């Protein structure tokens, strides 16, 4: 079972709140995507302007160590809000298993065509649903942020 803890050292006068995240997990991750859950208060953006529900990968360097990261929330105005940072993670083992199953499904049930130079794929009639990745969702405790 994974866990996510957070802290901040931002001042109340700061419209941008830097959030230090510490993720504990087992095994190697294929990816971990983050978004923000509002418990109450103002809508904020994260990671440079993304909406709270937008999933972002904060490990753009290609490094697959997701144990520590810094994100930031930006407030549109003064106010108070309570938030959680949410991580959606997929182990490399689960990703590899899904990829194998998806490739088999794709080879069997997708039909590829090109129309006006644009490639597209169509699911064949009677095809089962595509395999779904197995992920885990972790949420931090609430963090109360104030902009005065």
NORBELLIN-V991249 format. One record per run of one state. SS is the DSSP state (h for helix, s for strand, l for the rest). FROM is the first residue (numbers start at 0). TO is the last residue. If there is no record, write none. Layout:
[[SS | FROM | TO] [SS | FROM | TO]]
This chain:
[[l | 0 | 1] [s | 2 | 7] [l | 8 | 14] [s | 15 | 23] [l | 24 | 27] [s | 28 | 40] [l | 41 | 42] [s | 43 | 45] [l | 46 | 48] [s | 49 | 49] [l | 50 | 54] [s | 55 | 55] [l | 56 | 66] [s | 67 | 74] [l | 75 | 77] [s | 78 | 90] [h | 91 | 108] [s | 109 | 114] [l | 115 | 116] [s | 117 | 122] [l | 123 | 134] [s | 135 | 138] [l | 139 | 141] [s | 142 | 146] [l | 147 | 147]]
